[in-house]
Every structure is written in C-alpha cells, then in structure tokens.
Amino acid sequence: MPEIKLTPEEMRYMSLFQDVTRVTVRDCIIDDEGNRIIFMVDPENMGIAIGKGGMNIKKLKKIIGKDIEVVAYSDNLEDLVKNLMSPARVRSVKTIDSNSRKTVHVSVDPQDKAIAIGKAGRNVSRAKIILKRYMDIDSVIIN
C-alpha cells in the first residue's frame, strides 16, 4: 500500500468519525467536487461504523455538513472494487495496462449497472478516487 499523507483536515475528520462511531478509520478522503467525505474502514467494522439505521452517518453529516460515505477497505483489487460498487453485483474485475495508464474494467450484473455508476456518476467517481490512491489506477469503466 502506498504511503498516504493525510492533511490536518482529514485527520480531524478521522478523529471525529472515531469519536462518533468508536471505529478505527483506515483513511479519510475529502472529495470537494462531490461535497462528500469518504471514510475507509475494515470490512468487519462496517455495521458498527454506519450505526443502527445509519444513525452515525446522519450524525456526522449534521456535524460536518457534507455527505458521508463509508467504504470497506481491502488491499485486494477485486475485493476493493466489489466493496466500492456494493450493492451492485460485480461479475468480474479486469485490469488493462496501456501506455503506462491502468484501467479497470468492472463487469456488473446488467440490472445493477445504474447502481454501480451511481447518481450523476458518483459511485464511479468515488471508485476512481480510491483506486488511484491505493492501486495507481487511472480510470474505471463499468460494463
């Protein structure tokens, strides 16, 4: 995993997240373009992090004033892509290298394509940000 330098703002958000949820955060990504903050947590802590009925997410959204998204971390590319695309059913994940650019082709169940892409492409955008940060992947294509 590449070494990630966190900004003081990201560290403050991580601390706040941990105070509210009692879950250790692996990473925090501020996506100003999408007006959201993405927290990466270990898969076994997802339920606790989200809270009953999404209680923790609602509380954090109210405090911070931005959308809050929680993603289960994995250092395995295929598992990370599945976590990023959830609840869409991922059929396959293929990486293609060309001209020093890496592209991930994600094949999803046809009826889940809209879920995988997300409203206004938000899920693909989130996948791009996270996959670039961890796996040095330049683009994500859903098919």
C-alpha positions in Angstrom: 0.0 0.0 0.0 1.4 3.4 -0.9 2.2 5.8 1.9 -0.7 8.3 2.2 -0.1 11.7 3.6 -3.2 13.0 5.4 -4.0 16.7 5.7 -4.7 18.2 9.1 -8.4 18.5 8.0 -8.5 14.8 7.1 -7.0 13.9 10.5 -9.7 16.0 12.2 -12.4 14.2 10.3 -10.9 10.8 11.2 -10.8 11.8 14.8 -14.4 13.0 14.8 -15.5 9.8 12.9 -13.8 7.7 15.6 -15.4 9.7 18.4 -18.8 9.2 17.0 -18.6 5.6 15.8 -15.9 4.1 18.1 -14.5 2.5 14.9 -10.9 2.9 13.7 -10.6 4.6 10.3 -8.0 3.4 7.8 -8.3 6.5 5.6 -10.3 9.7 5.0 -10.7 11.3 1.6 -12.2 14.7 1.2 -13.9 15.0 -2.1 -14.7 18.7 -2.5 -16.0 18.1 -6.0 -18.6 15.7 -4.8 -19.2 17.6 -1.5 -18.5 14.4 0.5 -16.1 12.8 2.8 -15.2 9.2 2.3 -14.0 7.0 5.2 -12.3 3.7 4.7 -12.8 1.1 7.4 -12.1 -2.6 7.9 -15.0 -4.7 6.4 -15.8 -6.3 9.8 -16.5 -2.8 11.2 -18.9 -1.5 8.6 -22.1 -2.2 10.5 -20.8 -0.5 13.7 -19.4 2.5 11.7 -22.8 3.1 9.9 -24.8 2.5 13.1 -28.3 1.4 13.6 -30.5 2.8 10.8 -27.5 4.8 9.6 -27.5 6.8 12.9 -23.8 7.5 12.9 -23.7 8.7 9.3 -26.6 11.0 9.9 -24.9 12.4 13.0 -21.6 13.0 11.1 -23.4 14.6 8.2 -25.2 17.0 10.5 -21.9 17.9 12.3 -19.8 18.2 9.1 -22.4 19.5 6.7 -21.2 17.2 3.8 -22.3 13.8 2.6 -20.6 10.9 4.4 -19.7 7.7 2.7 -18.1 4.6 4.3 -16.3 2.0 2.2 -14.9 -1.3 3.4 -11.2 -1.4 2.7 -9.3 -4.2 1.1 -5.8 -4.4 -0.2 -7.0 -6.9 -2.8 -8.1 -5.1 -6.0 -11.1 -7.3 -6.8 -12.4 -7.1 -3.2 -11.9 -3.4 -3.1 -13.8 -2.9 -6.4 -16.7 -5.1 -5.1 -16.8 -3.0 -1.9 -16.8 0.2 -3.9 -19.6 -1.0 -6.2 -21.8 -2.5 -3.5 -24.7 -3.2 -3.5 -24.2 -3.8 -7.3 -23.2 -7.4 -8.1 -19.8 -7.4 -9.6 -19.2 -10.3 -12.1 -15.6 -9.6 -12.9 -12.7 -7.1 -12.5 -10.0 -6.8 -15.2 -7.0 -4.5 -15.2 -5.7 -3.4 -18.5 -2.3 -1.6 -18.8 -1.7 0.5 -21.9 0.7 3.4 -22.4 1.6 3.5 -18.7 -2.1 4.0 -17.8 -4.0 1.5 -15.8 -7.7 1.0 -16.5 -10.1 -1.3 -14.5 -13.0 -2.8 -16.4 -15.7 -3.8 -14.0 -18.4 -6.1 -15.3 -21.6 -5.9 -13.2 -25.0 -7.7 -13.4 -26.9 -5.8 -16.2 -29.7 -4.8 -13.9 -27.2 -3.4 -11.4 -25.4 -1.1 -13.9 -27.2 2.1 -12.7 -26.4 1.2 -9.1 -22.7 0.7 -9.9 -22.5 4.0 -11.7 -24.5 5.9 -9.1 -26.5 9.1 -9.4 -24.6 11.5 -11.7 -21.7 9.0 -11.7 -20.9 9.5 -8.0 -20.0 5.8 -7.4 -17.7 5.7 -10.4 -16.1 8.9 -9.3 -15.6 7.5 -5.8 -14.1 4.3 -7.2 -11.7 6.4 -9.4 -10.5 8.5 -6.4 -9.9 5.5 -4.2 -8.4 3.2 -6.8 -6.0 5.9 -7.9 -5.0 6.5 -4.3 -4.4 2.8 -3.4 -3.8 0.9 -6.7 -2.5 3.6 -9.0 -5.4 3.1 -11.4 -6.2 5.9 -13.8 -9.7 5.0 -14.9 -12.7 2.9 -14.2 -15.1 1.5 -16.8 -18.3 -0.2 -16.0 -19.7 -2.7 -18.5 
